[in-house]
Amino acid sequence: MAKPASSLLFSGSEWNFSTLSRAYDAIEEIALGEMGLDVYPNQIEIISSEQMLDAYSSIGMPLMYQHWSFGKRFVFESQLYRKGRRGLAYELVINSNPCITYLMEENTMPMQALVTAHASFGHNHFFKNNYLFRQWTDAGAILGYMDFAKKYIARCEERHGTHAVEEILDSAHALMDQGVFHYRRPPRLSSEKVTERARERLEYEEQTYSDLWRTLPTAARSNGIEEAEREALERKKVLNLPEENLLYFLEKHSLILEPWQREILRIVRVIAQYFYPQSQTKVMNEGCATFVHYTIINRLFDQGRMSEGAMLELLASHANVVFQPGFDDPRYSGINPYALGFAMMQDIERISTKPTAEDRDWFPDIAGNGDWMGTLIDAWENHRDESFILQYLSPALMRKLRLFHLSDRATDRFLEVASIHNERGYANVRAALARAYDPGANRPDIQVTDVDLLGDRQLRLRHTIKSGMLLEEANRNATLTHIRRLWGYEVSLAGVDATSGATLYEHSVP
């Protein structure tokens, strides 16, 4: 039976700002009143497809500074879009306070309602409440900082030339993945502590720096080896080595960089840190937003505020978003984060309301508690992808998604199906899938281990090799070249096996 037309939020595909406002109010009522979401104030902007392409190209930040790589990406995306080989995102959302959502003006009204629920309330809630975003990002300051960065780099181009700025940006962009604090924030020192450290460093330099002393024969030195070890320890203490954040180290200690170049490194480092939580929460973030929009549009339909035609359009778009091709499908490119996240959150709702005996064995804390929304809100707040999968992926969902585990060791001639759907297999599949989302397992562990600023100034890096995974040679050499450009002196990289401690390779760029 058709819903009464009088109660509909909109009819047809055309929209205006009055219709958008009415739909927003209805969505907000459900999101905040019924679902209990907690969001930043919303700011919604309507942009054209050309502007969406531009935002695409600048890593999702419309306020981004200019760089040739963004223009190259714009041309690439534009060609695919105009030839009909790739569509555009229906929305773009920025983790800021207020939370800014960009909607495409080409969207139909049903799609505007869906993406408003998806971005302005789903993503918004996740940004505001997830512990990683609260720990690592400053939503209130990012827009002001991006405006500063854009203007600063533009002034540098005017003063120092486009080529000089591009060289620094090219090298900084190449090191973005290694320009993030993964486990700690940079120390915030008081002015007194900064002064004290500067004094200690000066004293250390006065004690250790002597050209005449270094020219003496080794045999004439008393306790030469012990003295060298002591100096190395002091040196590492002063420089806080080892250091995982290469951009931070180069920004603070490179002897060849000018102040404006250091500031550009800092800008790129801050942006890399801002995006760091998003790479760890892709499944949860998109799953949260998809679950929120699906719940809201169904609730609007139940209330008689959404027509059957609009609902069919929205369900078709939703189905496309959460579509997961099989492993033997030509379209398969891995696990769709939208599909996995949404399926897990629906499964949590099922476990909380209609648990099976199996669910009670695997999830005794949440099975049958009846508070599915509270369970989801707690999960959204306190987990990243790895821990979320490890704690909430159920055997029922593994069967539904037909998950299994393959072992592909380099020493074996054939692939081995290591885990299937049995009691032990479920635990192994879940652990293996969670490990695939562990940033520490998939990111090269490269650290600055030593440098003698008063000696040869050679920057020594160490790559801790896990599971025998070596760096690709061409990329390794190109990256070291970029580090060499920013450091100004010889750079060496040693690959050390994490288990045995044996050095597997050494490479340097003079």
C-alpha positions as CSV (number, residue, x, y, z in Angstrom):
1,M,0.0,0.0,0.0
2,A,1.4,3.4,-1.0
3,K,2.2,5.8,1.8
4,P,0.1,9.0,2.2
5,A,1.5,11.7,0.0
6,S,0.9,14.4,2.5
7,S,3.5,13.1,5.0
8,L,6.3,12.7,2.4
9,L,9.4,14.7,2.9
10,F,9.8,15.1,-0.8
11,S,8.4,13.7,-4.1
12,G,10.3,13.2,-7.3
13,S,14.0,13.6,-7.8
14,E,14.2,17.4,-7.9
15,W,15.4,19.3,-4.8
16,N,15.7,22.8,-3.4
17,F,17.2,24.1,-0.2
18,S,13.8,24.1,1.5
19,T,13.5,20.4,0.7
20,L,17.0,19.7,1.9
21,S,16.3,21.5,5.2
22,R,13.1,19.5,5.8
23,A,14.9,16.2,5.1
24,Y,17.8,17.2,7.3
25,D,15.5,17.9,10.2
26,A,13.8,14.6,9.9
27,I,17.1,12.7,9.6
28,E,18.5,14.6,12.6
29,E,15.4,13.7,14.7
30,I,16.0,10.0,14.2
31,A,19.8,10.1,14.4
32,L,20.0,12.1,17.7
33,G,16.6,11.3,19.2
34,E,16.2,7.6,18.5
35,M,19.7,6.3,17.7
36,G,21.5,8.5,20.3
37,L,24.3,9.7,18.1
38,D,26.6,12.4,19.2
39,V,27.9,14.7,16.4
40,Y,29.7,17.9,15.7
41,P,27.6,20.8,14.4
42,N,27.0,20.2,10.7
43,Q,27.8,22.5,7.8
44,I,26.5,21.3,4.4
45,E,27.9,22.7,1.1
46,I,26.6,22.0,-2.4
47,I,29.3,21.6,-5.0
48,S,29.5,20.8,-8.7
49,S,31.0,17.6,-10.2
50,E,34.1,19.7,-11.3
51,Q,34.6,20.8,-7.7
52,M,34.2,17.2,-6.5
53,L,36.9,16.1,-8.9
54,D,39.1,18.8,-7.6
55,A,38.5,17.7,-4.0
56,Y,39.2,14.1,-5.1
57,S,42.5,15.1,-6.6
58,S,43.8,16.8,-3.4
59,I,43.3,13.8,-1.1
60,G,39.9,14.8,-0.1
61,M,40.8,18.3,1.2
62,P,39.3,21.2,-0.8
63,L,41.5,23.6,1.1
64,M,44.7,21.8,0.1
65,Y,47.8,23.6,-1.2
66,Q,48.8,23.3,-4.9
67,H,51.1,20.6,-6.1
68,W,51.7,19.1,-9.6
69,S,50.7,15.6,-8.3
70,F,47.2,16.9,-7.5
71,G,46.8,18.2,-11.1
72,K,48.0,14.9,-12.5
73,R,45.4,13.1,-10.4
74,F,42.7,15.6,-11.5
75,V,43.4,14.9,-15.2
76,F,43.3,11.1,-14.6
77,E,40.1,11.1,-12.6
78,S,38.5,13.6,-15.0
79,Q,39.2,11.5,-18.0
80,L,37.7,8.4,-16.4
81,Y,34.6,10.3,-15.3
82,R,33.9,11.9,-18.6
83,K,34.3,8.6,-20.5
84,G,31.8,7.0,-18.1
85,R,34.4,4.5,-16.7
86,R,34.2,5.8,-13.2
87,G,31.6,7.6,-11.1
88,L,32.1,10.2,-8.5
89,A,31.4,10.0,-4.8
90,Y,28.0,11.3,-3.9
91,E,29.5,13.2,-1.0
92,L,32.7,14.2,0.7
93,V,33.0,14.8,4.5
94,I,35.8,16.5,6.4
95,N,36.7,15.6,10.0
96,S,36.4,19.1,11.5
97,N,34.4,21.1,14.0
98,P,31.9,22.0,12.5
99,C,31.8,18.9,10.3
100,I,31.7,19.9,6.7
101,T,29.8,17.7,4.2
102,Y,30.0,18.4,0.5
103,L,27.0,17.2,-1.6
104,M,27.0,17.1,-5.3
105,E,24.4,19.3,-7.0
106,E,23.8,16.6,-9.6
107,N,22.4,14.2,-6.9
108,T,18.7,13.4,-6.9
109,M,16.8,14.4,-3.8
110,P,16.6,10.8,-2.5
111,M,20.4,10.6,-2.8
112,Q,20.8,13.9,-1.0
113,A,18.8,12.5,1.9
114,L,20.9,9.3,1.9
115,V,24.3,11.0,1.8
116,T,23.2,13.5,4.5
117,A,22.4,10.6,6.8
118,H,25.6,8.8,5.7
119,A,28.1,11.6,6.1
120,S,26.6,14.3,8.3
121,F,25.5,11.8,11.0
122,G,27.3,8.5,10.4
123,H,30.8,9.7,9.6
124,N,30.3,12.7,11.9
125,H,29.5,10.6,14.9
126,F,32.5,8.3,14.2
127,F,34.9,11.2,13.8
128,K,33.8,12.8,17.0
129,N,33.8,9.7,19.2
130,N,36.3,7.2,18.1
131,Y,39.3,7.1,20.3
132,L,41.9,7.3,17.5
133,F,40.4,10.5,16.1
134,R,40.1,12.0,19.6
135,Q,43.7,11.1,20.4
136,W,45.4,12.1,17.1
137,T,43.4,14.8,15.4
138,D,42.2,18.3,16.4
139,A,38.9,18.8,14.6
140,G,38.6,22.3,15.8
141,A,41.9,23.5,14.3
142,I,42.4,21.6,11.0
143,L,40.5,24.0,8.8
144,G,42.5,27.0,10.1
145,Y,45.7,25.1,9.7
146,M,44.9,24.0,6.1
147,D,44.2,27.7,5.3
148,F,47.5,28.7,6.8
149,A,49.4,25.9,4.9
150,K,47.9,26.9,1.6
151,K,48.8,30.5,2.0
152,Y,52.3,29.8,3.4
153,I,53.3,27.5,0.5
154,A,51.9,30.0,-2.0
155,R,54.1,32.7,-0.4
156,C,57.1,30.4,-0.5
157,E,56.6,29.8,-4.2
158,E,56.5,33.6,-4.8
159,R,59.7,34.2,-2.7
160,H,61.8,31.1,-3.5
161,G,60.4,29.9,-6.8
162,T,58.0,27.1,-7.8
163,H,60.8,24.6,-8.5
164,A,62.5,24.9,-5.1
165,V,59.2,24.4,-3.3
166,E,58.2,21.5,-5.5
167,E,61.5,19.8,-4.7
168,I,60.8,19.9,-1.0
169,L,57.2,18.9,-1.4
170,D,58.1,16.0,-3.7
171,S,60.5,14.6,-1.1
172,A,58.1,15.2,1.8
173,H,55.2,13.5,0.0
174,A,57.4,10.5,-0.8
175,L,58.1,10.2,3.0
176,M,54.5,10.8,4.2
177,D,54.0,7.2,5.3
178,Q,57.1,7.4,7.4
179,G,56.2,10.9,8.7
180,V,53.7,9.7,11.3
181,F,53.9,9.1,15.1
182,H,52.3,5.7,15.4
183,Y,52.7,5.1,19.1
184,R,53.3,8.4,20.7
185,R,52.8,12.1,20.3
186,P,55.9,14.4,19.9
187,P,57.0,15.7,23.2
188,R,55.6,19.1,24.2
189,L,58.4,20.7,26.1
190,S,58.1,23.8,28.3
191,S,60.3,26.8,27.5
192,E,62.5,26.0,30.5
193,K,63.0,22.4,29.3
194,V,63.8,23.7,25.8
195,T,66.5,26.0,27.2
196,E,67.9,23.3,29.4
197,R,68.2,20.9,26.4
198,A,69.9,23.5,24.4
199,R,72.4,24.1,27.2
200,E,73.1,20.4,27.5
201,R,73.6,20.0,23.8
202,L,76.0,22.9,23.8
203,E,78.0,21.4,26.7
204,Y,78.1,18.0,24.9
205,E,79.4,19.6,21.7
206,E,82.1,21.5,23.6
207,Q,83.2,18.3,25.3
208,T,83.2,16.1,22.2
209,Y,84.1,18.4,19.3
210,S,87.8,18.8,18.6
211,D,89.4,18.5,15.2
212,L,92.9,18.0,16.7
213,W,91.7,15.2,18.9
214,R,90.1,13.4,16.0
215,T,93.3,13.5,14.0
216,L,95.3,11.7,16.7
217,P,96.1,8.0,15.9
218,T,93.7,5.5,17.3
219,A,96.4,3.8,19.4
220,A,97.1,7.0,21.2
221,R,93.6,7.3,22.5
222,S,92.9,6.0,26.0
223,N,90.0,3.6,26.0
224,G,89.1,4.5,22.5
225,I,86.3,1.9,22.1
226,E,84.7,2.7,25.4
227,E,84.9,6.4,24.7
228,A,83.2,5.9,21.3
229,E,80.4,3.9,22.8
230,R,79.9,6.5,25.5
231,E,79.7,9.2,22.9
232,A,77.3,7.2,20.8
233,L,75.0,6.7,23.8
234,E,75.2,10.4,24.7
235,R,74.5,11.3,21.1
236,K,71.5,9.0,20.8
237,K,70.2,10.4,24.1
238,V,70.4,14.0,23.0
239,L,68.7,13.2,19.6
240,N,66.1,10.9,21.2
241,L,67.1,7.9,19.0
242,P,65.8,5.7,17.7
243,E,63.1,7.8,16.0
244,E,60.3,6.3,13.9
245,N,59.1,9.6,12.3
246,L,61.5,10.4,9.6
247,L,59.9,13.8,8.6
248,Y,60.0,14.9,12.2
249,F,63.7,14.0,12.6
250,L,64.6,15.7,9.3
251,E,62.6,18.8,10.3
252,K,64.4,19.1,13.6
253,H,67.9,18.0,12.8
254,S,68.7,18.4,9.1
255,L,71.7,20.8,8.8
256,I,71.0,22.0,5.3
257,L,67.3,23.0,5.5
258,E,66.3,26.6,5.7
259,P,63.5,27.7,8.1
260,W,60.8,27.8,5.3
261,Q,61.8,24.3,4.2
262,R,61.4,23.0,7.7
263,E,58.0,24.6,7.9
264,I,56.9,22.8,4.7
265,L,58.1,19.5,6.2
266,R,56.1,20.2,9.3
267,I,53.0,21.0,7.2
268,V,53.2,17.7,5.3
269,R,53.9,15.9,8.6
270,V,50.8,17.4,10.3
271,I,48.6,16.5,7.3
272,A,50.0,12.9,7.3
273,Q,49.2,12.7,11.1
274,Y,45.7,14.0,10.5
275,F,44.9,11.2,8.0
276,Y,46.6,8.5,10.1
277,P,43.5,7.4,12.0
278,Q,41.5,7.1,8.8
279,S,43.7,4.3,7.4
280,Q,43.2,2.3,10.6
281,T,39.4,2.6,10.7
282,K,38.3,2.3,7.1
283,V,36.0,-0.8,7.8
284,M,34.5,0.7,11.0
285,N,34.1,4.3,9.6
286,E,32.4,3.3,6.4
287,G,30.5,0.5,8.1
288,C,29.2,3.0,10.8
289,A,28.1,5.5,8.1
290,T,26.4,2.8,6.0
291,F,24.6,1.3,9.0
292,V,23.4,4.7,10.1
293,H,22.0,5.7,6.7
294,Y,20.4,2.3,6.2
295,T,18.7,2.5,9.6
296,I,17.5,6.1,9.1
297,I,16.1,5.7,5.6
298,N,14.2,2.5,6.7
299,R,12.9,4.4,9.7
300,L,11.7,7.3,7.5
301,F,10.0,4.8,5.2
302,D,8.3,3.1,8.2
303,Q,7.1,6.6,9.3
304,G,5.5,7.2,5.9
305,R,8.0,10.0,5.0
306,M,9.7,8.2,2.2
307,S,7.9,7.1,-1.0
308,E,8.3,3.6,-2.4
309,G,10.0,5.0,-5.5
310,A,12.5,6.9,-3.5
311,M,13.1,3.8,-1.3
312,L,13.7,1.7,-4.4
313,E,16.3,4.2,-5.6
314,L,18.0,4.3,-2.3
315,L,18.1,0.5,-1.8
316,A,19.7,0.2,-5.3
317,S,22.4,2.7,-4.4
318,H,22.9,1.0,-1.0
319,A,23.2,-2.4,-2.6
320,N,25.9,-1.1,-5.0
321,V,27.9,0.3,-2.1
322,V,27.9,-3.0,-0.1
323,F,28.3,-5.3,-3.0
324,Q,31.0,-7.9,-2.4
325,P,32.2,-9.9,-5.5
326,G,33.2,-13.5,-4.9
327,F,36.9,-14.4,-5.0
328,D,36.5,-16.0,-8.4
329,D,34.7,-12.9,-9.8
330,P,36.6,-10.8,-12.4
331,R,35.5,-7.7,-10.4
332,Y,37.1,-9.0,-7.1
333,S,39.8,-6.7,-5.8
334,G,39.7,-7.7,-2.1
335,I,37.2,-7.3,0.7
336,N,34.9,-4.3,0.3
337,P,35.2,-2.3,3.6
338,Y,31.6,-1.1,3.2
339,A,30.4,-4.6,2.9
340,L,32.4,-6.0,5.8
341,G,31.7,-3.1,8.1
342,F,28.0,-3.0,7.4
343,A,27.6,-6.8,7.6
344,M,29.4,-6.9,11.0
345,M,27.2,-4.1,12.4
346,Q,24.0,-5.8,11.3
347,D,25.3,-9.0,12.8
348,I,26.0,-7.2,16.2
349,E,22.3,-6.0,16.1
350,R,21.2,-9.6,15.5
351,I,23.4,-11.0,18.2
352,S,22.1,-8.5,20.7
353,T,18.4,-9.2,19.9
354,K,18.2,-12.7,18.5
355,P,21.2,-14.7,19.5
356,T,21.8,-18.4,18.8
357,A,23.4,-20.8,21.1
358,E,26.6,-20.4,19.1
359,D,26.4,-16.6,19.6
360,R,26.1,-17.0,23.3
361,D,29.3,-19.2,23.3
362,W,31.3,-16.7,21.3
363,F,29.9,-13.4,22.6
364,P,28.6,-14.0,26.2
365,D,28.9,-10.2,27.0
366,I,26.6,-8.9,24.3
367,A,24.4,-11.9,23.2
368,G,20.8,-11.2,24.1
369,N,21.5,-7.9,25.9
370,G,18.8,-6.2,23.8
371,D,20.8,-2.9,23.7
372,W,22.1,-3.2,20.1
373,M,22.5,0.5,19.7
374,G,24.5,0.9,22.9
375,T,26.7,-2.0,21.9
376,L,27.4,-0.4,18.5
377,I,28.1,3.0,20.0
378,D,30.6,1.4,22.4
379,A,32.3,-0.5,19.6
380,W,32.5,2.6,17.4
381,E,34.1,4.5,20.2
382,N,36.7,2.0,21.5
383,H,38.0,0.0,18.5
384,R,40.0,0.2,15.3
385,D,39.5,-2.2,12.4
386,E,41.9,-4.8,13.7
387,S,40.5,-5.1,17.2
388,F,36.9,-4.7,16.0
389,I,37.2,-7.7,13.7
390,L,39.1,-9.7,16.3
391,Q,36.3,-9.1,18.8
392,Y,33.1,-9.0,16.9
393,L,33.5,-11.2,13.7
394,S,31.1,-14.1,14.3
395,P,31.1,-17.7,12.8
396,A,27.7,-17.0,11.4
397,L,29.0,-14.1,9.4
398,M,32.1,-16.0,8.3
399,R,29.8,-18.6,6.8
400,K,27.6,-16.0,5.2
401,L,30.6,-14.3,3.6
402,R,32.2,-17.6,2.8
403,L,35.5,-16.6,4.4
404,F,38.4,-19.1,4.5
405,H,42.2,-18.7,5.0
406,L,44.9,-19.5,2.5
407,S,48.5,-20.1,3.4
408,D,50.9,-18.8,0.6
409,R,54.5,-19.5,1.8
410,A,57.2,-18.7,-0.7
411,T,58.8,-22.1,0.0
412,D,55.7,-24.1,-0.9
413,R,54.8,-25.1,-4.5
414,F,51.0,-24.9,-3.8
415,L,48.6,-22.8,-1.9
416,E,47.3,-24.4,1.3
417,V,43.7,-24.0,2.6
418,A,44.9,-23.4,6.2
419,S,41.5,-22.8,7.9
420,I,37.9,-23.7,7.1
421,H,34.6,-23.6,8.8
422,N,35.2,-25.5,12.0
423,E,35.8,-24.5,15.6
424,R,39.5,-23.9,15.2
425,G,39.1,-22.6,11.7
426,Y,36.7,-19.8,12.8
427,A,39.3,-18.5,15.3
428,N,42.1,-18.7,12.7
429,V,40.1,-17.0,10.0
430,R,39.2,-14.2,12.3
431,A,42.7,-13.7,13.6
432,A,44.1,-13.8,10.0
433,L,41.6,-11.2,8.8
434,A,42.3,-9.0,11.8
435,R,46.0,-9.2,11.1
436,A,45.4,-8.0,7.6
437,Y,44.1,-4.7,9.0
438,D,47.0,-4.4,11.5
439,P,49.0,-1.3,10.4
440,G,52.1,-2.5,12.2
441,A,52.1,-5.8,10.2
442,N,51.8,-4.1,6.8
443,R,53.9,-1.0,7.3
444,P,57.7,-1.1,6.9
445,D,59.3,-0.5,10.2
446,I,62.1,2.0,9.4
447,Q,63.8,4.1,12.1
448,V,66.6,6.5,12.5
449,T,69.2,4.7,14.7
450,D,72.3,6.9,14.7
451,V,73.9,10.0,13.3
452,D,77.1,11.9,14.3
453,L,76.4,15.5,13.7
454,L,80.0,16.5,14.6
455,G,81.6,13.7,12.6
456,D,80.7,12.3,9.2
457,R,77.0,13.2,9.6
458,Q,76.0,9.9,8.0
459,L,72.3,9.2,8.7
460,R,71.9,5.6,9.6
461,L,68.5,3.9,9.2
462,R,67.4,0.5,10.2
463,H,64.6,-1.5,8.6
464,T,63.3,-4.3,10.9
465,I,62.3,-7.1,8.6
466,K,59.2,-9.1,9.6
467,S,58.2,-12.4,8.1
468,G,60.9,-12.1,5.5
469,M,59.3,-9.2,3.7
470,L,62.0,-7.1,2.0
471,L,61.6,-3.7,0.5
472,E,61.1,-3.4,-3.3
473,E,64.5,-2.3,-4.5
474,A,63.5,0.5,-6.9
475,N,61.1,2.1,-4.4
476,R,63.7,1.7,-1.6
477,N,66.4,3.4,-3.7
478,A,64.0,6.2,-4.7
479,T,63.0,6.8,-1.1
480,L,66.6,7.0,0.1
481,T,67.3,9.5,-2.6
482,H,64.5,11.7,-1.2
483,I,65.9,11.4,2.3
484,R,69.4,12.2,1.0
485,R,68.0,15.4,-0.6
486,L,66.5,16.5,2.7
487,W,69.4,15.4,4.9
488,G,72.3,16.6,2.6
489,Y,74.8,13.9,3.6
490,E,75.2,10.2,3.2
491,V,72.2,8.0,4.1
492,S,72.5,4.3,4.8
493,L,69.8,1.7,5.4
494,A,70.4,-1.7,7.0
495,G,67.8,-4.5,6.9
496,V,67.8,-6.4,10.1
497,D,65.8,-9.6,10.6
498,A,63.3,-9.1,13.5
499,T,63.8,-12.7,14.8
500,S,67.5,-13.5,14.5
501,G,68.9,-9.9,14.5
502,A,71.0,-10.8,11.4
503,T,71.7,-8.0,8.9
504,L,70.2,-9.2,5.6
505,Y,71.2,-6.2,3.4
506,E,72.8,-2.8,3.5
507,H,72.4,0.0,1.1
508,S,73.7,3.6,1.1
509,V,73.2,6.8,-1.0
510,P,76.4,9.0,-0.8
